[in-house]
Amino acid sequence: MPKGYWIVRVDIADQEKYKEYIAANAAPFKEHGARFLVRAGRFEAVEGGSRSRNAVIEFPSYQAALDCWRSPGYQKALKLRQPVSTIDLIVIEGLEPPAAT
């Protein structure tokens, strides 16, 4: 089964308030098996637009990625993030793992 991913680009207006969102999203991320692959590292936008911070979050499946975003715990965290940030977030299905030979 292919994994699911969140691809996130965000501009943060209030770093201190954003920390409350980070604390609040920990439980739903853990519950849905999230693992950060990219989190606010160095980057260069070589084409198109960008935001100041980027993340790629891996989930065990596409459904788990959607379920996390839709979960009551994440929706509660989302309310902390929305007033202090601007975000582009997509949920995307990964490639099917190659068959074992």
Sequence and secondary structure as in RCSB ss.txt:
>XXXX:A:sequence
MPKGYWIVRVDIADQEKYKEYIAANAAPFKEHGARFLVRAGRFEAVEGGSRSRNAVIEFPSYQAALDCWRSPGYQ
KALKLRQPVSTIDLIVIEGLEPPAAT
>XXXX:A:secstr
   EEEEEEEEES HHHHHHHHHHHHHHHHHTT EEEEES      SS   SEEEEEEESSHHHHHHHHHSHHHH
HHHHHHGGGEEEEEEEEE        
